[in-house]
Amino acid sequence: MKNTMPQEIEVWYLIPALRREIAKILIKDYNITQKNASDILNLTEASISQYLNSKRANKMKFSKKENEEIKKAADKIINDKKEVIKQIYGLCVKFRKSKAICNVHKKYSSSVPENCSVCFGKNR
């Protein structure tokens, strides 16, 4: 990928990785089925299966602090299924200020300089 924008990394990597982690939490911590997780997240059962088997959205890893934020969002989602979009969007906003997107961007885009500060610079 050349000349990839951070927003593209968010769509291609961050959102799927957030869905992956939320699906795992819903299934593991709340003991719901893959079918129920797919209904809650408005995804196919095949997507959930691929998330669980690391066949999709496996390029982005989160820090312990980020995983805690994802867990909080999953807790809100399990209590109110209408919170899905709001919670995933909120996580995206929070993680724009973290290095999660930056690390993936540098790894998969050859045009990002090593000392890039676009997302964290003064002009932001």
N, C-alpha and C positions, 0 to 999 in steps of 0.2 A: 504494500500500500504506500503510495507516494502522495504527499500533500494532504494527508488525512486530517480533518478537523477534530478537536477534542469532542465535539458534539456527536460526531460519527462513532467515535469510540464508545461513547455513552450508549448509543442505540445498539451497536453491534455486540458490545461486550458487557457493559454494566447492567443494563436492564435484564438481559437473559440471566446473568449471574445472580442478580437479586431474586428473580423468579425461582431459580434453582435453589437458593438457600432458603427462601420462604417455603417452597414445596417440601424440602427436607425437614424443616422444623414442624410444619403442619402434620406430616406423616409420622415423624419420630416422636415428637413431644406431645402431640394431641391425639395420636393413634387413629388418624383418619385414613381412609383408603385413598389410593391414587385417583380413583374416579372422583371422590369428593374434593380432593386437592385441585384436580383439573377444573371442576365446576367453580370452585371458589376463585381460582386464578384466571378463569376464562381461557384455558388452554386445552389442548387435546390430551388425552391420556397418554398418547405416544410421546408427547413433549415431556410430560412428567417422568415417564419411564426413562427417557434419554437423560434427563437431569440427574435422576437417581443413579444411573449407571455411567455417569461421567462421559456420555457420548455427545453432550451438548453443553455449551456455556462453561467449559472447563478451563478456559484460559485466564480467568480473573480470579484471584484469591483475595480474601479480605483479612484485615488485621483483627486482633481480638476485640478491640474497641468497636470496629465496624460490625463485627458479628453480633455484638451486644445490641447495637442499634437495629440490626435486622431482626433479632429476636423480639425486641420491643414492638417493632412494626407487625410481626407475625402475631403477637399477642393481641394487638388491636384488631387485626384482620379476623382472627378466630372469634372475637367477641362481636364483631359487626362486619359481615361480608361485604358491605357497601364501601368499606374503607380501603379496598385493594388499590385502586388507582391513586387515591390520596396518599397512602403509605409508600407505595413504590415511587411516586413522584417526589415525596418528601425525602426519601433516601437518596434519590438522584441529586437533589439540591444539596444535601449534606455532603455527599461524597464528591461533589465537584470541588470541594475545598480540601479534599484529602489527596493523597498520592496514588490512590487506586487507579484512576483513569490515566494519570501521568505515566505510571509504570507500564501499563499495557500499551499506551500510545508510543512510548519509546521503543518498546520491544517489537511492535508490529509495523511501525511506520519508519521507513528509512530516511525520511526528510526531517525528523525531529532532532534538533541538536542536543547534545548531551546536557548542556546547561540551560535548556529551555525553561522559561518562566512565564509563558503566556498565561497560564491559569492562575499563577500566584504572583505575578508582577504588579508593579505600581499602577499600570494603566488599566487595571481590571476594575 
